[in-house]
Amino acid sequence: MFVIIKAGTLQTWRSKKYTSHDYSNSDPETFVTKVQEALNELAIDQTKPSEALDLGILLLNQHLKKQAHI
């Protein structure tokens, strides 16, 4: 099995902005606990797994930003 990915020109790739975040002062256990609590509060529709995944990813991103103090 293989995958072919059509990429843009190298110039286009280089022009994108990338940011880095400092997680050195974050506590992984607190992060996991907070994410678990937030997931437990979500009303997830079992018939729409794609929507549930989107909500989960959004939630993870929100908590990651909090951990990095963005």
N, CA, C, O and CB atoms as a CASP TS submission, in Angstrom:
PFRMAT TS
TARGET T0000
AUTHOR 0000-0000-0000
METHOD Language model
MODEL 1
PARENT N/A
ATOM      1  N   MET     1       0.842  -1.178   0.000  1.00  0.00           N
ATOM      2  CA  MET     1       0.000   0.000   0.000  1.00  0.00           C
ATOM      3  C   MET     1       0.888   1.243   0.000  1.00  0.00           C
ATOM      4  O   MET     1       1.912   1.269   0.682  1.00  0.00           O
ATOM      5  CB  MET     1      -0.958  -0.003   1.220  1.00  0.00           C
ATOM      6  N   PHE     2       0.514   2.252  -0.743  1.00  0.00           N
ATOM      7  CA  PHE     2       1.254   3.492  -0.767  1.00  0.00           C
ATOM      8  C   PHE     2       0.298   4.661  -0.952  1.00  0.00           C
ATOM      9  O   PHE     2      -0.855   4.487  -1.346  1.00  0.00           O
ATOM     10  CB  PHE     2       2.308   3.470  -1.876  1.00  0.00           C
ATOM     11  N   VAL     3       0.796   5.846  -0.662  1.00  0.00           N
ATOM     12  CA  VAL     3      -0.012   7.060  -0.759  1.00  0.00           C
ATOM     13  C   VAL     3       0.743   8.071  -1.595  1.00  0.00           C
ATOM     14  O   VAL     3       1.947   8.262  -1.420  1.00  0.00           O
ATOM     15  CB  VAL     3      -0.346   7.639   0.648  1.00  0.00           C
ATOM     16  N   ILE     4       0.040   8.709  -2.493  1.00  0.00           N
ATOM     17  CA  ILE     4       0.618   9.790  -3.285  1.00  0.00           C
ATOM     18  C   ILE     4      -0.002  11.094  -2.804  1.00  0.00           C
ATOM     19  O   ILE     4      -1.223  11.247  -2.788  1.00  0.00           O
ATOM     20  CB  ILE     4       0.376   9.574  -4.823  1.00  0.00           C
ATOM     21  N   ILE     5       0.842  12.018  -2.417  1.00  0.00           N
ATOM     22  CA  ILE     5       0.369  13.317  -1.941  1.00  0.00           C
ATOM     23  C   ILE     5       0.834  14.369  -2.930  1.00  0.00           C
ATOM     24  O   ILE     5       2.030  14.532  -3.167  1.00  0.00           O
ATOM     25  CB  ILE     5       0.889  13.629  -0.495  1.00  0.00           C
ATOM     26  N   LYS     6      -0.118  15.076  -3.499  1.00  0.00           N
ATOM     27  CA  LYS     6       0.213  16.143  -4.434  1.00  0.00           C
ATOM     28  C   LYS     6       0.501  17.401  -3.614  1.00  0.00           C
ATOM     29  O   LYS     6      -0.386  17.934  -2.948  1.00  0.00           O
ATOM     30  CB  LYS     6      -0.950  16.384  -5.472  1.00  0.00           C
ATOM     31  N   ALA     7       1.711  17.855  -3.667  1.00  0.00           N
ATOM     32  CA  ALA     7       2.118  19.010  -2.880  1.00  0.00           C
ATOM     33  C   ALA     7       2.307  20.220  -3.779  1.00  0.00           C
ATOM     34  O   ALA     7       2.557  20.096  -4.978  1.00  0.00           O
ATOM     35  CB  ALA     7       3.405  18.712  -2.106  1.00  0.00           C
ATOM     36  N   GLY     8       2.183  21.385  -3.173  1.00  0.00           N
ATOM     37  CA  GLY     8       2.419  22.622  -3.905  1.00  0.00           C
ATOM     38  C   GLY     8       3.912  22.833  -4.109  1.00  0.00           C
ATOM     39  O   GLY     8       4.724  21.983  -3.743  1.00  0.00           O
ATOM     40  N   THR     9       4.256  23.939  -4.678  1.00  0.00           N
ATOM     41  CA  THR     9       5.664  24.239  -4.912  1.00  0.00           C
ATOM     42  C   THR     9       6.376  24.483  -3.588  1.00  0.00           C
ATOM     43  O   THR     9       5.743  24.812  -2.585  1.00  0.00           O
ATOM     44  CB  THR     9       5.815  25.459  -5.837  1.00  0.00           C
ATOM     45  N   LEU    10       7.664  24.324  -3.592  1.00  0.00           N
ATOM     46  CA  LEU    10       8.467  24.530  -2.396  1.00  0.00           C
ATOM     47  C   LEU    10       8.328  25.967  -1.897  1.00  0.00           C
ATOM     48  O   LEU    10       8.290  26.196  -0.688  1.00  0.00           O
ATOM     49  CB  LEU    10       9.941  24.200  -2.676  1.00  0.00           C
ATOM     50  N   GLN    11       8.253  26.912  -2.784  1.00  0.00           N
ATOM     51  CA  GLN    11       8.110  28.311  -2.402  1.00  0.00           C
ATOM     52  C   GLN    11       6.821  28.522  -1.614  1.00  0.00           C
ATOM     53  O   GLN    11       6.825  29.234  -0.610  1.00  0.00           O
ATOM     54  CB  GLN    11       8.131  29.213  -3.644  1.00  0.00           C
ATOM     55  N   THR    12       5.729  27.921  -2.048  1.00  0.00           N
ATOM     56  CA  THR    12       4.455  28.040  -1.343  1.00  0.00           C
ATOM     57  C   THR    12       4.572  27.441   0.044  1.00  0.00           C
ATOM     58  O   THR    12       4.071  28.019   1.009  1.00  0.00           O
ATOM     59  CB  THR    12       3.326  27.354  -2.130  1.00  0.00           C
ATOM     60  N   TRP    13       5.225  26.294   0.163  1.00  0.00           N
ATOM     61  CA  TRP    13       5.383  25.619   1.445  1.00  0.00           C
ATOM     62  C   TRP    13       6.198  26.462   2.412  1.00  0.00           C
ATOM     63  O   TRP    13       5.871  26.525   3.596  1.00  0.00           O
ATOM     64  CB  TRP    13       6.041  24.260   1.253  1.00  0.00           C
ATOM     65  N   ARG    14       7.231  27.098   1.942  1.00  0.00           N
ATOM     66  CA  ARG    14       8.093  27.914   2.799  1.00  0.00           C
ATOM     67  C   ARG    14       7.410  29.195   3.268  1.00  0.00           C
ATOM     68  O   ARG    14       7.797  29.756   4.294  1.00  0.00           O
ATOM     69  CB  ARG    14       9.368  28.261   2.065  1.00  0.00           C
ATOM     70  N   SER    15       6.419  29.661   2.548  1.00  0.00           N
ATOM     71  CA  SER    15       5.801  30.935   2.890  1.00  0.00           C
ATOM     72  C   SER    15       4.791  30.820   4.039  1.00  0.00           C
ATOM     73  O   SER    15       4.328  31.837   4.554  1.00  0.00           O
ATOM     74  CB  SER    15       5.121  31.510   1.672  1.00  0.00           C
ATOM     75  N   LYS    16       4.451  29.610   4.439  1.00  0.00           N
ATOM     76  CA  LYS    16       3.489  29.441   5.524  1.00  0.00           C
ATOM     77  C   LYS    16       4.134  29.773   6.864  1.00  0.00           C
ATOM     78  O   LYS    16       5.326  29.550   7.073  1.00  0.00           O
ATOM     79  CB  LYS    16       2.937  28.006   5.540  1.00  0.00           C
ATOM     80  N   LYS    17       3.325  30.307   7.759  1.00  0.00           N
ATOM     81  CA  LYS    17       3.819  30.645   9.086  1.00  0.00           C
ATOM     82  C   LYS    17       3.620  29.465  10.023  1.00  0.00           C
ATOM     83  O   LYS    17       2.587  28.796   9.984  1.00  0.00           O
ATOM     84  CB  LYS    17       3.109  31.899   9.634  1.00  0.00           C
ATOM     85  N   TYR    18       4.596  29.220  10.847  1.00  0.00           N
ATOM     86  CA  TYR    18       4.524  28.171  11.842  1.00  0.00           C
ATOM     87  C   TYR    18       4.799  28.791  13.204  1.00  0.00           C
ATOM     88  O   TYR    18       5.656  29.664  13.342  1.00  0.00           O
ATOM     89  CB  TYR    18       5.525  27.023  11.529  1.00  0.00           C
ATOM     90  N   THR    19       4.077  28.339  14.186  1.00  0.00           N
ATOM     91  CA  THR    19       4.298  28.848  15.529  1.00  0.00           C
ATOM     92  C   THR    19       4.707  27.700  16.439  1.00  0.00           C
ATOM     93  O   THR    19       4.366  26.542  16.200  1.00  0.00           O
ATOM     94  CB  THR    19       3.033  29.556  16.069  1.00  0.00           C
ATOM     95  N   SER    20       5.426  28.039  17.460  1.00  0.00           N
ATOM     96  CA  SER    20       5.791  27.022  18.451  1.00  0.00           C
ATOM     97  C   SER    20       5.249  27.468  19.797  1.00  0.00           C
ATOM     98  O   SER    20       5.086  28.660  20.060  1.00  0.00           O
ATOM     99  CB  SER    20       7.348  26.803  18.513  1.00  0.00           C
ATOM    100  N   HIS    21       4.980  26.508  20.621  1.00  0.00           N
ATOM    101  CA  HIS    21       4.420  26.791  21.936  1.00  0.00           C
ATOM    102  C   HIS    21       5.272  26.116  23.000  1.00  0.00           C
ATOM    103  O   HIS    21       5.824  25.036  22.786  1.00  0.00           O
ATOM    104  CB  HIS    21       2.947  26.317  22.029  1.00  0.00           C
ATOM    105  N   ASP    22       5.365  26.759  24.126  1.00  0.00           N
ATOM    106  CA  ASP    22       6.177  26.230  25.216  1.00  0.00           C
ATOM    107  C   ASP    22       5.289  25.470  26.196  1.00  0.00           C
ATOM    108  O   ASP    22       4.471  26.064  26.898  1.00  0.00           O
ATOM    109  CB  ASP    22       6.938  27.367  25.938  1.00  0.00           C
ATOM    110  N   TYR    23       5.459  24.165  26.234  1.00  0.00           N
ATOM    111  CA  TYR    23       4.699  23.329  27.158  1.00  0.00           C
ATOM    112  C   TYR    23       5.575  22.858  28.322  1.00  0.00           C
ATOM    113  O   TYR    23       5.184  21.959  29.067  1.00  0.00           O
ATOM    114  CB  TYR    23       4.107  22.122  26.418  1.00  0.00           C
ATOM    115  N   SER    24       6.740  23.453  28.479  1.00  0.00           N
ATOM    116  CA  SER    24       7.687  22.986  29.488  1.00  0.00           C
ATOM    117  C   SER    24       7.156  23.141  30.915  1.00  0.00           C
ATOM    118  O   SER    24       7.548  22.386  31.805  1.00  0.00           O
ATOM    119  CB  SER    24       8.990  23.737  29.348  1.00  0.00           C
ATOM    120  N   ASN    25       6.278  24.103  31.136  1.00  0.00           N
ATOM    121  CA  ASN    25       5.750  24.308  32.486  1.00  0.00           C
ATOM    122  C   ASN    25       4.374  23.679  32.678  1.00  0.00           C
ATOM    123  O   ASN    25       3.736  23.890  33.709  1.00  0.00           O
ATOM    124  CB  ASN    25       5.676  25.788  32.792  1.00  0.00           C
ATOM    125  N   SER    26       3.917  22.917  31.704  1.00  0.00           N
ATOM    126  CA  SER    26       2.589  22.323  31.813  1.00  0.00           C
ATOM    127  C   SER    26       2.664  20.986  32.545  1.00  0.00           C
ATOM    128  O   SER    26       3.705  20.330  32.577  1.00  0.00           O
ATOM    129  CB  SER    26       1.962  22.136  30.417  1.00  0.00           C
ATOM    130  N   ASP    27       1.554  20.609  33.121  1.00  0.00           N
ATOM    131  CA  ASP    27       1.458  19.362  33.869  1.00  0.00           C
ATOM    132  C   ASP    27       0.589  18.380  33.085  1.00  0.00           C
ATOM    133  O   ASP    27      -0.615  18.602  32.956  1.00  0.00           O
ATOM    134  CB  ASP    27       0.875  19.607  35.295  1.00  0.00           C
ATOM    135  N   PRO    28       1.163  17.313  32.563  1.00  0.00           N
ATOM    136  CA  PRO    28       0.403  16.368  31.743  1.00  0.00           C
ATOM    137  C   PRO    28      -0.782  15.737  32.492  1.00  0.00           C
ATOM    138  O   PRO    28      -1.836  15.515  31.896  1.00  0.00           O
ATOM    139  CB  PRO    28       1.326  15.274  31.246  1.00  0.00           C
ATOM    140  N   GLU    29      -0.625  15.454  33.757  1.00  0.00           N
ATOM    141  CA  GLU    29      -1.716  14.838  34.519  1.00  0.00           C
ATOM    142  C   GLU    29      -2.909  15.784  34.645  1.00  0.00           C
ATOM    143  O   GLU    29      -4.059  15.362  34.528  1.00  0.00           O
ATOM    144  CB  GLU    29      -1.226  14.424  35.913  1.00  0.00           C
ATOM    145  N   THR    30      -2.629  17.054  34.883  1.00  0.00           N
ATOM    146  CA  THR    30      -3.699  18.043  34.965  1.00  0.00           C
ATOM    147  C   THR    30      -4.387  18.183  33.621  1.00  0.00           C
ATOM    148  O   THR    30      -5.612  18.280  33.554  1.00  0.00           O
ATOM    149  CB  THR    30      -3.153  19.400  35.429  1.00  0.00           C
ATOM    150  N   PHE    31      -3.607  18.193  32.551  1.00  0.00           N
ATOM    151  CA  PHE    31      -4.165  18.292  31.200  1.00  0.00           C
ATOM    152  C   PHE    31      -5.129  17.139  30.934  1.00  0.00           C
ATOM    153  O   PHE    31      -6.251  17.362  30.479  1.00  0.00           O
ATOM    154  CB  PHE    31      -3.037  18.299  30.145  1.00  0.00           C
ATOM    155  N   VAL    32      -4.702  15.919  31.215  1.00  0.00           N
ATOM    156  CA  VAL    32      -5.536  14.743  30.965  1.00  0.00           C
ATOM    157  C   VAL    32      -6.809  14.810  31.806  1.00  0.00           C
ATOM    158  O   VAL    32      -7.896  14.508  31.313  1.00  0.00           O
ATOM    159  CB  VAL    32      -4.756  13.446  31.274  1.00  0.00           C
ATOM    160  N   THR    33      -6.677  15.200  33.059  1.00  0.00           N
ATOM    161  CA  THR    33      -7.843  15.304  33.942  1.00  0.00           C
ATOM    162  C   THR    33      -8.842  16.323  33.419  1.00  0.00           C
ATOM    163  O   THR    33     -10.044  16.061  33.376  1.00  0.00           O
ATOM    164  CB  THR    33      -7.409  15.682  35.359  1.00  0.00           C
ATOM    165  N   LYS    34      -8.342  17.480  33.021  1.00  0.00           N
ATOM    166  CA  LYS    34      -9.233  18.532  32.512  1.00  0.00           C
ATOM    167  C   LYS    34      -9.932  18.101  31.224  1.00  0.00           C
ATOM    168  O   LYS    34     -11.118  18.374  31.040  1.00  0.00           O
ATOM    169  CB  LYS    34      -8.444  19.824  32.268  1.00  0.00           C
ATOM    170  N   VAL    35      -9.204  17.432  30.333  1.00  0.00           N
ATOM    171  CA  VAL    35      -9.800  16.962  29.082  1.00  0.00           C
ATOM    172  C   VAL    35     -10.859  15.900  29.375  1.00  0.00           C
ATOM    173  O   VAL    35     -11.934  15.916  28.776  1.00  0.00           O
ATOM    174  CB  VAL    35      -8.712  16.396  28.133  1.00  0.00           C
ATOM    175  N   GLN    36     -10.565  14.986  30.283  1.00  0.00           N
ATOM    176  CA  GLN    36     -11.542  13.959  30.645  1.00  0.00           C
ATOM    177  C   GLN    36     -12.812  14.582  31.217  1.00  0.00           C
ATOM    178  O   GLN    36     -13.919  14.173  30.867  1.00  0.00           O
ATOM    179  CB  GLN    36     -10.937  12.980  31.657  1.00  0.00           C
ATOM    180  N   GLU    37     -12.656  15.569  32.093  1.00  0.00           N
ATOM    181  CA  GLU    37     -13.817  16.243  32.673  1.00  0.00           C
ATOM    182  C   GLU    37     -14.649  16.928  31.595  1.00  0.00           C
ATOM    183  O   GLU    37     -15.878  16.850  31.602  1.00  0.00           O
ATOM    184  CB  GLU    37     -13.371  17.268  33.723  1.00  0.00           C
ATOM    185  N   ALA    38     -13.969  17.598  30.671  1.00  0.00           N
ATOM    186  CA  ALA    38     -14.679  18.299  29.598  1.00  0.00           C
ATOM    187  C   ALA    38     -15.391  17.305  28.672  1.00  0.00           C
ATOM    188  O   ALA    38     -16.515  17.556  28.236  1.00  0.00           O
ATOM    189  CB  ALA    38     -13.698  19.173  28.787  1.00  0.00           C
ATOM    190  N   LEU    39     -14.741  16.188  28.376  1.00  0.00           N
ATOM    191  CA  LEU    39     -15.377  15.170  27.525  1.00  0.00           C
ATOM    192  C   LEU    39     -16.607  14.577  28.198  1.00  0.00           C
ATOM    193  O   LEU    39     -17.602  14.289  27.534  1.00  0.00           O
ATOM    194  CB  LEU    39     -14.380  14.054  27.187  1.00  0.00           C
ATOM    195  N   ASN    40     -16.541  14.396  29.501  1.00  0.00           N
ATOM    196  CA  ASN    40     -17.689  13.851  30.239  1.00  0.00           C
ATOM    197  C   ASN    40     -18.878  14.803  30.222  1.00  0.00           C
ATOM    198  O   ASN    40     -20.024  14.366  30.331  1.00  0.00           O
ATOM    199  CB  ASN    40     -17.293  13.549  31.682  1.00  0.00           C
ATOM    200  N   GLU    41     -18.617  16.087  30.088  1.00  0.00           N
ATOM    201  CA  GLU    41     -19.689  17.083  30.067  1.00  0.00           C
ATOM    202  C   GLU    41     -20.333  17.221  28.687  1.00  0.00           C
ATOM    203  O   GLU    41     -21.420  17.784  28.566  1.00  0.00           O
ATOM    204  CB  GLU    41     -19.151  18.430  30.514  1.00  0.00           C
ATOM    205  N   LEU    42     -19.669  16.711  27.650  1.00  0.00           N
ATOM    206  CA  LEU    42     -20.207  16.824  26.290  1.00  0.00           C
ATOM    207  C   LEU    42     -21.394  15.894  26.092  1.00  0.00           C
ATOM    208  O   LEU    42     -21.424  14.770  26.595  1.00  0.00           O
ATOM    209  CB  LEU    42     -19.120  16.511  25.254  1.00  0.00           C
ATOM    210  N   ALA    43     -22.359  16.392  25.352  1.00  0.00           N
ATOM    211  CA  ALA    43     -23.479  15.551  24.935  1.00  0.00           C
ATOM    212  C   ALA    43     -23.137  15.023  23.544  1.00  0.00           C
ATOM    213  O   ALA    43     -23.321  15.720  22.546  1.00  0.00           O
ATOM    214  CB  ALA    43     -24.854  16.350  24.938  1.00  0.00           C
ATOM    215  N   ILE    44     -22.645  13.804  23.485  1.00  0.00           N
ATOM    216  CA  ILE    44     -22.194  13.229  22.221  1.00  0.00           C
ATOM    217  C   ILE    44     -23.309  12.383  21.620  1.00  0.00           C
ATOM    218  O   ILE    44     -23.858  11.491  22.266  1.00  0.00           O
ATOM    219  CB  ILE    44     -20.913  12.380  22.425  1.00  0.00           C
ATOM    220  N   ASP    45     -23.624  12.689  20.372  1.00  0.00           N
ATOM    221  CA  ASP    45     -24.632  11.931  19.631  1.00  0.00           C
ATOM    222  C   ASP    45     -23.955  10.701  19.030  1.00  0.00           C
ATOM    223  O   ASP    45     -23.119  10.824  18.135  1.00  0.00           O
ATOM    224  CB  ASP    45     -25.305  12.811  18.513  1.00  0.00           C
ATOM    225  N   GLN    46     -24.317   9.518  19.523  1.00  0.00           N
ATOM    226  CA  GLN    46     -23.689   8.271  19.089  1.00  0.00           C
ATOM    227  C   GLN    46     -23.933   7.967  17.608  1.00  0.00           C
ATOM    228  O   GLN    46     -23.216   7.160  17.017  1.00  0.00           O
ATOM    229  CB  GLN    46     -24.199   7.123  19.933  1.00  0.00           C
ATOM    230  N   THR    47     -24.921   8.596  17.016  1.00  0.00           N
ATOM    231  CA  THR    47     -25.224   8.329  15.610  1.00  0.00           C
ATOM    232  C   THR    47     -24.410   9.209  14.661  1.00  0.00           C
ATOM    233  O   THR    47     -24.483   9.047  13.442  1.00  0.00           O
ATOM    234  CB  THR    47     -26.706   8.537  15.353  1.00  0.00           C
ATOM    235  N   LYS    48     -23.634  10.141  15.223  1.00  0.00           N
ATOM    236  CA  LYS    48     -22.837  11.051  14.394  1.00  0.00           C
ATOM    237  C   LYS    48     -21.375  11.029  14.856  1.00  0.00           C
ATOM    238  O   LYS    48     -20.917  11.979  15.491  1.00  0.00           O
ATOM    239  CB  LYS    48     -23.408  12.499  14.459  1.00  0.00           C
ATOM    240  N   PRO    49     -20.645   9.964  14.546  1.00  0.00           N
ATOM    241  CA  PRO    49     -19.262   9.851  15.013  1.00  0.00           C
ATOM    242  C   PRO    49     -18.342  10.947  14.475  1.00  0.00           C
ATOM    243  O   PRO    49     -17.410  11.362  15.165  1.00  0.00           O
ATOM    244  CB  PRO    49     -18.712   8.511  14.625  1.00  0.00           C
ATOM    245  N   SER    50     -18.588  11.411  13.278  1.00  0.00           N
ATOM    246  CA  SER    50     -17.756  12.461  12.704  1.00  0.00           C
ATOM    247  C   SER    50     -17.889  13.754  13.511  1.00  0.00           C
ATOM    248  O   SER    50     -16.903  14.442  13.776  1.00  0.00           O
ATOM    249  CB  SER    50     -18.138  12.705  11.234  1.00  0.00           C
ATOM    250  N   GLU    51     -19.111  14.064  13.890  1.00  0.00           N
ATOM    251  CA  GLU    51     -19.366  15.258  14.699  1.00  0.00           C
ATOM    252  C   GLU    51     -18.720  15.120  16.075  1.00  0.00           C
ATOM    253  O   GLU    51     -18.160  16.081  16.602  1.00  0.00           O
ATOM    254  CB  GLU    51     -20.884  15.501  14.844  1.00  0.00           C
ATOM    255  N   ALA    52     -18.797  13.929  16.652  1.00  0.00           N
ATOM    256  CA  ALA    52     -18.193  13.680  17.958  1.00  0.00           C
ATOM    257  C   ALA    52     -16.676  13.842  17.891  1.00  0.00           C
ATOM    258  O   ALA    52     -16.062  14.398  18.801  1.00  0.00           O
ATOM    259  CB  ALA    52     -18.556  12.273  18.460  1.00  0.00           C
ATOM    260  N   LEU    53     -16.081  13.353  16.807  1.00  0.00           N
ATOM    261  CA  LEU    53     -14.637  13.493  16.625  1.00  0.00           C
ATOM    262  C   LEU    53     -14.254  14.969  16.503  1.00  0.00           C
ATOM    263  O   LEU    53     -13.277  15.409  17.109  1.00  0.00           O
ATOM    264  CB  LEU    53     -14.171  12.712  15.376  1.00  0.00           C
ATOM    265  N   ASP    54     -15.014  15.725  15.730  1.00  0.00           N
ATOM    266  CA  ASP    54     -14.751  17.163  15.580  1.00  0.00           C
ATOM    267  C   ASP    54     -14.805  17.873  16.934  1.00  0.00           C
ATOM    268  O   ASP    54     -13.952  18.706  17.237  1.00  0.00           O
ATOM    269  CB  ASP    54     -15.768  17.800  14.609  1.00  0.00           C
ATOM    270  N   LEU    55     -15.806  17.540  17.739  1.00  0.00           N
ATOM    271  CA  LEU    55     -15.927  18.145  19.066  1.00  0.00           C
ATOM    272  C   LEU    55     -14.745  17.772  19.955  1.00  0.00           C
ATOM    273  O   LEU    55     -14.214  18.606  20.690  1.00  0.00           O
ATOM    274  CB  LEU    55     -17.237  17.713  19.731  1.00  0.00           C
ATOM    275  N   GLY    56     -14.344  16.509  19.874  1.00  0.00           N
ATOM    276  CA  GLY    56     -13.202  16.058  20.670  1.00  0.00           C
ATOM    277  C   GLY    56     -11.918  16.764  20.294  1.00  0.00           C
ATOM    278  O   GLY    56     -11.148  17.165  21.167  1.00  0.00           O
ATOM    279  N   ILE    57     -11.683  16.920  19.006  1.00  0.00           N
ATOM    280  CA  ILE    57     -10.480  17.615  18.531  1.00  0.00           C
ATOM    281  C   ILE    57     -10.516  19.085  18.941  1.00  0.00           C
ATOM    282  O   ILE    57      -9.503  19.636  19.374  1.00  0.00           O
ATOM    283  CB  ILE    57     -10.352  17.493  16.996  1.00  0.00           C
ATOM    284  N   LEU    58     -11.664  19.713  18.806  1.00  0.00           N
ATOM    285  CA  LEU    58     -11.814  21.109  19.223  1.00  0.00           C
ATOM    286  C   LEU    58     -11.511  21.262  20.714  1.00  0.00           C
ATOM    287  O   LEU    58     -10.815  22.190  21.127  1.00  0.00           O
ATOM    288  CB  LEU    58     -13.239  21.615  18.913  1.00  0.00           C
ATOM    289  N   LEU    59     -12.032  20.360  21.489  1.00  0.00           N
ATOM    290  CA  LEU    59     -11.815  20.388  22.938  1.00  0.00           C
ATOM    291  C   LEU    59     -10.333  20.203  23.270  1.00  0.00           C
ATOM    292  O   LEU    59      -9.789  20.922  24.108  1.00  0.00           O
ATOM    293  CB  LEU    59     -12.654  19.296  23.630  1.00  0.00           C
ATOM    294  N   LEU    60      -9.687  19.248  22.618  1.00  0.00           N
ATOM    295  CA  LEU    60      -8.256  19.036  22.847  1.00  0.00           C
ATOM    296  C   LEU    60      -7.450  20.281  22.507  1.00  0.00           C
ATOM    297  O   LEU    60      -6.562  20.673  23.264  1.00  0.00           O
ATOM    298  CB  LEU    60      -7.756  17.850  22.024  1.00  0.00           C
ATOM    299  N   ASN    61      -7.753  20.904  21.375  1.00  0.00           N
ATOM    300  CA  ASN    61      -7.043  22.117  20.974  1.00  0.00           C
ATOM    301  C   ASN    61      -7.234  23.244  21.976  1.00  0.00           C
ATOM    302  O   ASN    61      -6.291  23.975  22.280  1.00  0.00           O
ATOM    303  CB  ASN    61      -7.508  22.568  19.602  1.00  0.00           C
ATOM    304  N   GLN    62      -8.446  23.387  22.487  1.00  0.00           N
ATOM    305  CA  GLN    62      -8.709  24.432  23.476  1.00  0.00           C
ATOM    306  C   GLN    62      -7.866  24.218  24.728  1.00  0.00           C
ATOM    307  O   GLN    62      -7.291  25.165  25.266  1.00  0.00           O
ATOM    308  CB  GLN    62     -10.200  24.463  23.841  1.00  0.00           C
ATOM    309  N   HIS    63      -7.795  22.983  25.186  1.00  0.00           N
ATOM    310  CA  HIS    63      -7.028  22.704  26.400  1.00  0.00           C
ATOM    311  C   HIS    63      -5.524  22.778  26.157  1.00  0.00           C
ATOM    312  O   HIS    63      -4.769  23.148  27.056  1.00  0.00           O
ATOM    313  CB  HIS    63      -7.393  21.333  26.943  1.00  0.00           C
ATOM    314  N   LEU    64      -5.085  22.431  24.955  1.00  0.00           N
ATOM    315  CA  LEU    64      -3.668  22.590  24.637  1.00  0.00           C
ATOM    316  C   LEU    64      -3.264  24.057  24.654  1.00  0.00           C
ATOM    317  O   LEU    64      -2.190  24.408  25.144  1.00  0.00           O
ATOM    318  CB  LEU    64      -3.355  21.976  23.272  1.00  0.00           C
ATOM    319  N   LYS    65      -4.128  24.911  24.116  1.00  0.00           N
ATOM    320  CA  LYS    65      -3.837  26.347  24.131  1.00  0.00           C
ATOM    321  C   LYS    65      -3.772  26.875  25.562  1.00  0.00           C
ATOM    322  O   LYS    65      -2.928  27.712  25.881  1.00  0.00           O
ATOM    323  CB  LYS    65      -4.900  27.119  23.330  1.00  0.00           C
ATOM    324  N   LYS    66      -4.657  26.389  26.415  1.00  0.00           N
ATOM    325  CA  LYS    66      -4.604  26.802  27.820  1.00  0.00           C
ATOM    326  C   LYS    66      -3.304  26.360  28.476  1.00  0.00           C
ATOM    327  O   LYS    66      -2.716  27.100  29.265  1.00  0.00           O
ATOM    328  CB  LYS    66      -5.797  26.230  28.590  1.00  0.00           C
ATOM    329  N   GLN    67      -2.858  25.156  28.149  1.00  0.00           N
ATOM    330  CA  GLN    67      -1.616  24.637  28.730  1.00  0.00           C
ATOM    331  C   GLN    67      -0.413  25.468  28.296  1.00  0.00           C
ATOM    332  O   GLN    67       0.522  25.666  29.071  1.00  0.00           O
ATOM    333  CB  GLN    67      -1.410  23.171  28.330  1.00  0.00           C
ATOM    334  N   ALA    68      -0.438  25.953  27.057  1.00  0.00           N
ATOM    335  CA  ALA    68       0.673  26.741  26.527  1.00  0.00           C
ATOM    336  C   ALA    68       0.505  28.229  26.844  1.00  0.00           C
ATOM    337  O   ALA    68       1.343  29.050  26.470  1.00  0.00           O
ATOM    338  CB  ALA    68       0.791  26.536  25.013  1.00  0.00           C
ATOM    339  N   HIS    69      -0.579  28.565  27.531  1.00  0.00           N
ATOM    340  CA  HIS    69      -0.859  29.968  27.912  1.00  0.00           C
ATOM    341  C   HIS    69      -0.949  30.886  26.697  1.00  0.00           C
ATOM    342  O   HIS    69      -0.348  31.960  26.666  1.00  0.00           O
ATOM    343  CB  HIS    69       0.227  30.488  28.862  1.00  0.00           C
ATOM    344  N   ILE    70      -1.709  30.444  25.699  1.00  0.00           N
ATOM    345  CA  ILE    70      -1.866  31.241  24.467  1.00  0.00           C
ATOM    346  C   ILE    70      -3.047  32.182  24.641  1.00  0.00           C
ATOM    347  O   ILE    70      -3.365  32.948  23.731  1.00  0.00           O
ATOM    348  CB  ILE    70      -2.073  30.320  23.213  1.00  0.00           C
TER
END
